[in-house]
Amino acid sequence: MTALTPLQKLWLTETVRLREEHAGPLDDLEANRLARTAGGDLSTRIQNRALHLAERDGLRAALTRWLQGARLALVLLAIVAVVSGAGLAFAALGNGLAPVNVFWALGSLLGLNLILLLSWALGLLFAGEHSASLGRLWLWLSEKFARDAKAAQLAPALLLLLQRQKLNRWAVGVLVNSLWLLALLSALVILLTLLATRRYGFVWETTILGADTFVAVTQALGSLPALLGFNVPSVEMIRASGDSALNIDSARQAWAAWLVGVLLVYGLLPRLILALLCLWRWKRGRAALRLDLNLPGYAQLRERLMPSSERLGVNDAAPEQLHHVSGGVSELQSAGALLVAIELDDQHPWPPKLSANVKDAGILDSRESRNKLLEQLSRFPPARLAIACDPRRSPDRGSLALIAELARSATATRVWLLQAPPGQALDAERLGDWHTALQQLELPFADCAPLNWLETGHD
């Protein structure tokens, strides 16, 4: 799995906070322990805790699927923009059988763009994040394409995270202006293609306005394109085009150049400048994103992640299901072999005879002994770990969670299901429950002592 960016780490942290805020505290004993072991300031520890919970509960995988859906939604919006831009160009020039009304063509190419540009600018100034209808559409499509129930928590977390630095407006600005830039670029390409392959005549028509008005408007609009080298029709051409389309190539070329220049200067360039401005503000604000440690969800983690004194005996709600075990996940170098037992009674003599290279971790029969061992394993993970269990006891959720947590601290783990003491017999149904539970954890198990494996690494 690819490494997370700083924004994605903050995003997942905020998602975990929202999840705990709505559904209650998560089973985070192991996550807190790993975050304390990794060290760092409170913000770093909160992120490490959240990333472990996100990995365990499938939120990171949901984020990957959400990002895939977001890219697919962006591609779909880009296709719509390209098709829409092409439609604007065809609507502006028509089929070439009738003369082109230059101001109707200009309205077709730039009218909707100008209205929505003003609407976005006013929304940016007065409504901020709440005017981003296209942004909401993109988030909605991203969630639908992700097709993951857990991904539903990601979009609200992202919005809350970005709102603290008012980054929503700039993110949406990049999206909106980039899509319009793509649409206008598509319109420009189609416009040039049509002008290169068809013969168009250009006219202007009016009932209540005079010719001088059109002359002034045409020259005013063409002044900036003229600085870039685009031709502007002369006064005589403009006046003559009010009666009928001039049947001379120079007039056609002048009007065509004027139309292309106006589309480029008043359509594409403003969108390009705004997209780059929004992108600059977005990158600048994204680098300044931080967790708000004053939020209740983060403030209450301070004592657990940066305790003034180590506290034991914390009672957490049991998870609905045990989480998958994967060995060798520690970044620390693992070495040696360790044998540990869980809740054995006096009928089992302990420990068995061990070689010098196998260490005995004793019997875990209290929360204090469990936490002490887990803290040690987080610093010095063993290469091989054997866990001895008494199969006369039921495989309750707490014991299985402890086995899973111990197994995640070692490179390789085996479970030793002890034989019954002399004169007693194992319950077949209960033993089957142990087998089923350990198979779900994907941990190897046996009813004989794995001492040779502990000593040598093989059977």
C-alpha positions as CSV (number, residue, x, y, z in Angstrom):
1,M,0.0,0.0,0.0
2,T,1.3,3.4,-0.9
3,A,2.5,5.9,1.7
4,L,0.0,8.4,2.9
5,T,0.5,12.1,2.3
6,P,0.3,14.6,5.2
7,L,-3.1,15.7,4.2
8,Q,-4.4,12.1,4.0
9,K,-3.0,11.4,7.5
10,L,-4.9,14.4,8.9
11,W,-7.9,13.4,6.9
12,L,-8.0,9.9,8.5
13,T,-7.3,11.3,11.9
14,E,-10.4,13.6,11.6
15,T,-12.4,10.7,10.3
16,V,-11.6,8.6,13.3
17,R,-12.5,11.5,15.6
18,L,-15.9,11.9,13.9
19,R,-16.5,8.2,14.1
20,E,-15.8,8.1,17.9
21,E,-17.9,11.3,18.3
22,H,-21.0,9.6,16.8
23,A,-20.5,5.9,17.7
24,G,-18.6,6.2,21.0
25,P,-14.9,5.4,21.9
26,L,-13.2,2.6,19.9
27,D,-11.2,-0.3,21.4
28,D,-7.9,1.6,21.3
29,L,-5.7,0.1,24.0
30,E,-3.2,-1.3,21.5
31,A,-3.3,1.8,19.3
32,N,-2.6,4.0,22.3
33,R,0.3,1.8,23.3
34,L,1.8,1.8,19.8
35,A,1.4,5.6,19.7
36,R,3.2,6.1,23.0
37,T,6.0,3.8,21.9
38,A,6.5,5.7,18.7
39,G,6.9,8.9,20.7
40,G,6.6,12.5,19.3
41,D,4.4,15.4,20.4
42,L,0.7,15.1,21.1
43,S,-0.4,15.8,17.5
44,T,2.0,13.1,16.2
45,R,0.7,10.6,18.7
46,I,-2.9,11.3,17.9
47,Q,-2.2,10.8,14.2
48,N,-0.3,7.5,14.9
49,R,-3.2,6.3,17.0
50,A,-5.7,7.2,14.4
51,L,-3.7,5.6,11.6
52,H,-3.5,2.3,13.5
53,L,-7.2,2.3,14.1
54,A,-7.9,3.3,10.5
55,E,-5.7,0.4,9.2
56,R,-7.3,-2.0,11.6
57,D,-10.9,-1.0,10.9
58,G,-10.6,-0.7,7.2
59,L,-10.8,3.1,6.9
60,R,-7.5,3.3,5.1
61,A,-8.7,0.9,2.5
62,A,-12.0,2.9,2.3
63,L,-9.9,6.0,1.7
64,T,-8.1,4.3,-1.2
65,R,-11.4,3.4,-2.8
66,W,-12.8,6.9,-2.2
67,L,-9.8,8.4,-4.0
68,Q,-10.3,6.0,-6.9
69,G,-14.0,7.1,-7.0
70,A,-12.9,10.8,-6.8
71,R,-10.6,10.3,-9.8
72,L,-13.4,8.6,-11.7
73,A,-15.8,11.4,-10.9
74,L,-13.3,13.9,-12.0
75,V,-12.8,12.1,-15.3
76,L,-16.6,12.1,-15.8
77,L,-16.9,15.8,-15.1
78,A,-14.0,16.5,-17.5
79,I,-15.7,14.5,-20.2
80,V,-18.9,16.5,-19.6
81,A,-16.9,19.8,-19.8
82,V,-15.3,18.8,-23.1
83,V,-18.6,17.8,-24.7
84,S,-20.3,21.0,-23.3
85,G,-17.5,23.2,-24.7
86,A,-17.8,21.5,-28.1
87,G,-21.6,22.1,-28.0
88,L,-21.0,25.8,-27.3
89,A,-18.9,26.1,-30.4
90,F,-21.4,24.3,-32.7
91,A,-24.2,26.5,-31.2
92,A,-22.2,29.6,-31.9
93,L,-21.3,29.0,-35.6
94,G,-24.2,26.8,-36.7
95,N,-24.0,24.7,-39.9
96,G,-22.6,27.5,-42.1
97,L,-25.7,27.8,-44.3
98,A,-26.7,31.1,-42.7
99,P,-24.6,34.1,-41.8
100,V,-23.3,34.1,-38.2
101,N,-24.6,36.8,-35.9
102,V,-21.3,37.8,-34.2
103,F,-22.9,38.9,-30.9
104,W,-25.2,35.9,-30.7
105,A,-22.1,33.7,-31.3
106,L,-20.2,35.6,-28.6
107,G,-23.1,35.2,-26.2
108,S,-23.2,31.5,-26.9
109,L,-19.5,31.1,-26.2
110,L,-19.1,33.4,-23.2
111,G,-22.6,34.2,-21.8
112,L,-23.0,31.2,-19.5
113,N,-19.4,31.2,-18.6
114,L,-19.6,34.9,-17.6
115,I,-22.8,34.4,-15.5
116,L,-21.3,31.4,-13.6
117,L,-18.0,33.2,-13.2
118,L,-19.7,36.2,-11.5
119,S,-21.8,33.8,-9.4
120,W,-18.7,31.9,-8.2
121,A,-16.9,35.2,-7.4
122,L,-19.9,36.5,-5.4
123,G,-20.1,33.2,-3.6
124,L,-16.5,33.3,-2.8
125,L,-16.8,36.8,-1.3
126,F,-20.1,36.4,0.6
127,A,-21.0,32.7,1.0
128,G,-17.6,31.1,1.2
129,E,-17.8,27.3,1.3
130,H,-21.6,27.1,1.1
131,S,-21.8,28.1,-2.6
132,A,-19.8,25.2,-4.0
133,S,-22.6,23.2,-5.8
134,L,-20.1,21.7,-8.2
135,G,-17.9,20.7,-5.3
136,R,-20.8,19.0,-3.6
137,L,-21.6,17.2,-6.9
138,W,-18.0,15.9,-7.1
139,L,-18.1,14.7,-3.5
140,W,-21.4,13.0,-4.1
141,L,-20.2,11.3,-7.2
142,S,-16.9,10.3,-5.4
143,E,-18.9,8.6,-2.7
144,K,-21.2,6.8,-5.2
145,F,-18.3,5.5,-7.2
146,A,-16.4,4.3,-4.1
147,R,-19.3,2.0,-3.2
148,D,-18.1,1.5,0.3
149,A,-20.2,2.2,3.4
150,K,-17.2,3.2,5.4
151,A,-16.3,5.8,2.8
152,A,-19.4,7.8,3.8
153,Q,-17.5,9.1,6.8
154,L,-14.7,10.5,4.7
155,A,-16.3,13.4,2.9
156,P,-17.7,15.1,6.1
157,A,-14.3,14.7,7.8
158,L,-12.5,16.3,4.8
159,L,-14.9,19.2,4.7
160,L,-14.5,19.9,8.5
161,L,-10.7,19.6,8.2
162,L,-10.5,22.1,5.3
163,Q,-13.0,24.6,6.7
164,R,-10.6,25.4,9.6
165,Q,-8.2,27.0,7.2
166,K,-11.0,28.1,4.8
167,L,-9.5,25.8,2.1
168,N,-12.9,24.6,0.8
169,R,-13.3,27.7,-1.3
170,W,-9.9,27.3,-2.9
171,A,-10.2,23.6,-3.5
172,V,-13.6,24.2,-5.2
173,G,-12.1,27.1,-7.1
174,V,-9.4,24.9,-8.6
175,L,-12.1,22.4,-9.6
176,V,-14.6,24.9,-11.0
177,N,-12.1,27.0,-12.9
178,S,-10.2,24.0,-14.3
179,L,-13.4,22.4,-15.6
180,W,-14.5,25.7,-17.3
181,L,-11.0,26.1,-18.7
182,L,-11.3,22.7,-20.2
183,A,-14.7,23.5,-21.6
184,L,-13.6,26.7,-23.2
185,L,-10.4,25.1,-24.5
186,S,-12.7,22.5,-26.1
187,A,-14.8,25.2,-27.6
188,L,-11.7,27.0,-28.9
189,V,-10.5,23.9,-30.6
190,I,-13.9,23.1,-32.2
191,L,-14.2,26.8,-33.2
192,L,-10.9,26.8,-35.0
193,T,-11.7,23.5,-36.7
194,L,-15.0,24.8,-38.0
195,L,-13.5,28.1,-39.2
196,A,-10.8,26.1,-41.0
197,T,-13.1,23.7,-42.7
198,R,-16.2,25.8,-43.5
199,R,-16.9,29.2,-45.0
200,Y,-18.8,31.5,-42.7
201,G,-20.1,35.0,-43.2
202,F,-20.6,37.4,-40.2
203,V,-23.3,40.0,-39.6
204,W,-24.7,42.0,-36.7
205,E,-28.4,42.9,-36.5
206,T,-30.4,45.4,-34.4
207,T,-33.7,47.1,-34.3
208,I,-33.2,49.8,-31.7
209,L,-29.4,50.4,-31.6
210,G,-27.4,52.3,-34.1
211,A,-24.3,51.3,-36.0
212,D,-22.1,53.5,-33.9
213,T,-22.9,51.4,-30.8
214,F,-21.8,48.2,-32.5
215,V,-18.7,49.8,-33.8
216,A,-17.7,51.0,-30.3
217,V,-18.5,47.7,-28.7
218,T,-16.6,45.7,-31.3
219,Q,-13.5,47.9,-31.1
220,A,-13.6,47.9,-27.3
221,L,-13.8,44.1,-27.1
222,G,-11.1,43.8,-29.7
223,S,-8.6,46.1,-28.0
224,L,-7.1,43.5,-25.7
225,P,-7.0,40.7,-28.3
226,A,-5.3,43.2,-30.7
227,L,-2.4,43.5,-28.2
228,L,-1.9,39.8,-28.7
229,G,-1.9,40.1,-32.5
230,F,-5.5,39.3,-33.3
231,N,-7.1,41.3,-36.1
232,V,-10.0,43.6,-35.4
233,P,-12.5,44.5,-38.2
234,S,-12.2,48.0,-39.5
235,V,-14.9,50.6,-39.0
236,E,-16.0,50.1,-42.6
237,M,-16.2,46.4,-42.3
238,I,-18.2,46.7,-39.1
239,R,-20.7,49.1,-40.7
240,A,-21.0,47.0,-43.9
241,S,-21.6,43.8,-41.9
242,G,-24.8,45.3,-40.5
243,D,-26.6,44.9,-43.8
244,S,-25.3,41.5,-45.0
245,A,-22.3,39.3,-44.7
246,L,-19.4,40.6,-46.6
247,N,-18.4,38.3,-49.4
248,I,-14.7,39.0,-49.2
249,D,-12.1,36.9,-47.5
250,S,-10.5,39.7,-45.6
251,A,-13.7,40.5,-43.8
252,R,-14.4,36.9,-42.9
253,Q,-10.9,36.5,-41.6
254,A,-11.0,39.7,-39.6
255,W,-14.3,38.7,-37.9
256,A,-13.1,35.1,-37.3
257,A,-9.9,36.4,-35.7
258,W,-11.9,38.9,-33.6
259,L,-14.2,36.1,-32.3
260,V,-11.3,33.8,-31.5
261,G,-9.4,36.6,-29.8
262,V,-12.3,37.6,-27.6
263,L,-12.9,33.9,-26.6
264,L,-9.3,33.5,-25.7
265,V,-8.8,36.8,-23.8
266,Y,-12.2,37.1,-22.0
267,G,-12.9,33.3,-21.6
268,L,-9.8,31.2,-21.3
269,L,-7.3,33.5,-19.8
270,P,-9.4,34.6,-16.8
271,R,-10.2,31.0,-16.0
272,L,-6.6,30.0,-16.3
273,I,-5.5,32.9,-14.0
274,L,-8.2,32.1,-11.5
275,A,-7.3,28.3,-11.5
276,L,-3.7,29.1,-10.9
277,L,-4.5,31.6,-8.1
278,C,-6.8,29.0,-6.4
279,L,-4.2,26.3,-6.8
280,W,-1.5,28.6,-5.2
281,R,-3.8,29.4,-2.2
282,W,-4.8,25.7,-1.9
283,K,-1.2,24.6,-1.7
284,R,-0.2,27.3,0.7
285,G,-3.2,26.6,3.0
286,R,-2.7,22.8,2.8
287,A,0.9,23.1,4.1
288,A,-0.5,25.0,7.1
289,L,-3.1,22.4,8.1
290,R,-2.9,21.2,11.7
291,L,-5.0,19.3,14.1
292,D,-7.2,21.4,16.4
293,L,-6.0,19.9,19.7
294,N,-8.7,21.9,21.6
295,L,-11.5,19.8,20.1
296,P,-13.0,17.5,22.8
297,G,-12.2,14.4,20.8
298,Y,-8.5,15.2,20.8
299,A,-8.2,16.9,24.2
300,Q,-9.4,13.8,26.1
301,L,-6.6,11.8,24.4
302,R,-3.8,13.8,26.1
303,E,-3.6,11.8,29.3
304,R,-3.8,8.5,27.5
305,L,-1.1,9.3,24.9
306,M,1.1,11.5,26.9
307,P,0.4,10.4,30.5
308,S,1.9,12.1,33.5
309,S,2.1,8.6,34.9
310,E,1.4,5.2,33.4
311,R,-2.1,4.1,34.2
312,L,-3.3,0.5,34.1
313,G,-6.6,-1.2,34.3
314,V,-8.4,0.8,31.7
315,N,-11.7,-0.9,30.7
316,D,-12.6,-0.7,27.0
317,A,-15.7,-2.0,25.3
318,A,-15.0,-5.3,23.5
319,P,-15.0,-5.0,19.7
320,E,-17.7,-6.6,17.6
321,Q,-15.2,-8.9,15.9
322,L,-11.6,-9.7,16.2
323,H,-9.2,-8.1,13.8
324,H,-7.0,-9.9,11.3
325,V,-3.5,-10.8,12.6
326,S,-0.4,-10.1,10.6
327,G,3.0,-10.9,11.9
328,G,6.2,-9.0,11.5
329,V,4.6,-5.6,11.3
330,S,7.0,-3.9,13.7
331,E,9.5,-1.5,12.4
332,L,11.9,-2.7,15.1
333,Q,14.3,-5.6,14.5
334,S,12.8,-8.8,16.0
335,A,15.0,-11.4,17.6
336,G,14.9,-14.4,20.0
337,A,12.0,-16.6,21.1
338,L,9.5,-16.2,23.8
339,L,6.9,-18.5,25.6
340,V,3.9,-17.0,27.4
341,A,0.9,-18.6,29.0
342,I,-2.6,-17.1,29.4
343,E,-4.6,-17.7,32.6
344,L,-3.3,-21.1,33.6
345,D,-4.4,-22.7,36.9
346,D,-2.2,-24.7,39.4
347,Q,-3.0,-28.0,37.7
348,H,-0.6,-27.1,34.9
349,P,3.0,-27.1,36.0
350,W,4.7,-24.0,34.5
351,P,7.1,-23.3,32.9
352,P,8.2,-26.3,31.0
353,K,11.9,-27.0,30.6
354,L,13.3,-24.4,28.2
355,S,16.6,-24.0,26.4
356,A,18.8,-21.0,27.1
357,N,17.7,-19.1,24.0
358,V,14.0,-19.3,24.8
359,K,12.7,-16.8,27.3
360,D,9.7,-17.4,29.7
361,A,7.3,-14.5,29.9
362,G,5.3,-16.1,32.7
363,I,1.5,-16.4,33.0
364,L,-0.7,-13.5,32.0
365,D,-3.4,-13.5,34.6
366,S,-4.1,-9.8,35.2
367,R,-4.4,-6.6,33.2
368,E,-1.2,-5.3,34.8
369,S,0.9,-8.3,33.6
370,R,-0.7,-8.1,30.1
371,N,0.1,-4.4,29.7
372,K,3.6,-4.8,31.0
373,L,4.4,-7.6,28.5
374,L,2.8,-5.7,25.6
375,E,4.9,-2.6,26.4
376,Q,8.0,-4.8,26.4
377,L,7.1,-6.4,23.1
378,S,6.5,-3.1,21.5
379,R,10.2,-2.2,22.2
380,F,11.8,-5.7,21.8
381,P,9.6,-7.8,19.4
382,P,10.5,-11.5,19.4
383,A,11.1,-13.4,16.2
384,R,9.1,-16.4,17.5
385,L,6.3,-16.4,20.0
386,A,4.4,-19.3,21.5
387,I,1.2,-18.7,23.4
388,A,0.0,-21.5,25.7
389,C,-3.7,-21.7,26.4
390,D,-5.9,-23.9,28.4
391,P,-8.6,-25.3,26.1
392,R,-10.8,-26.2,29.0
393,R,-11.7,-22.5,29.2
394,S,-14.1,-21.0,26.7
395,P,-12.4,-19.0,23.9
396,D,-13.9,-15.7,25.1
397,R,-13.5,-12.5,23.1
398,G,-11.1,-11.0,25.6
399,S,-8.7,-13.9,25.5
400,L,-8.8,-14.0,21.7
401,A,-8.2,-10.3,21.4
402,L,-5.2,-10.7,23.7
403,I,-3.8,-13.5,21.6
404,A,-4.3,-11.4,18.4
405,E,-2.5,-8.4,20.0
406,L,0.4,-10.6,21.2
407,A,0.7,-12.1,17.7
408,R,0.9,-8.7,16.1
409,S,4.0,-8.0,18.2
410,A,6.0,-11.0,16.9
411,T,7.3,-12.0,13.5
412,A,5.8,-15.5,13.8
413,T,3.4,-16.9,16.3
414,R,2.0,-20.3,17.3
415,V,-0.7,-21.2,19.8
416,W,-0.2,-24.2,22.1
417,L,-3.4,-25.8,23.2
418,L,-2.4,-27.6,26.4
419,Q,-3.4,-31.2,27.2
420,A,-5.9,-31.7,30.0
421,P,-4.4,-32.6,33.4
422,P,-4.3,-36.3,34.4
423,G,-7.7,-37.7,35.1
424,Q,-9.5,-35.0,33.1
425,A,-10.7,-34.8,29.5
426,L,-11.1,-32.0,27.1
427,D,-14.6,-31.0,26.0
428,A,-14.7,-31.7,22.2
429,E,-17.2,-29.0,21.5
430,R,-15.2,-26.4,23.4
431,L,-12.0,-27.6,21.7
432,G,-13.7,-27.1,18.3
433,D,-14.6,-23.6,19.3
434,W,-10.9,-22.9,19.9
435,H,-10.0,-24.4,16.6
436,T,-12.6,-22.2,14.8
437,A,-11.6,-19.0,16.5
438,L,-7.8,-19.6,15.9
439,Q,-8.5,-20.4,12.2
440,Q,-10.4,-17.1,11.9
441,L,-7.4,-15.3,13.4
442,E,-5.2,-17.3,10.8
443,L,-2.9,-18.4,13.6
444,P,-1.3,-21.9,13.5
445,F,-2.0,-24.0,16.6
446,A,-1.2,-27.5,17.9
447,D,-1.7,-29.6,21.1
448,C,1.9,-30.4,21.5
449,A,4.7,-28.1,22.8
450,P,6.3,-26.1,20.0
451,L,9.6,-26.1,21.9
452,N,11.7,-27.3,19.0
453,W,10.2,-24.5,16.7
454,L,10.9,-21.9,19.4
455,E,14.6,-23.0,19.7
456,T,15.5,-23.5,16.0
457,G,12.8,-21.8,14.0
458,H,11.6,-25.0,12.3
459,D,10.0,-28.3,13.3
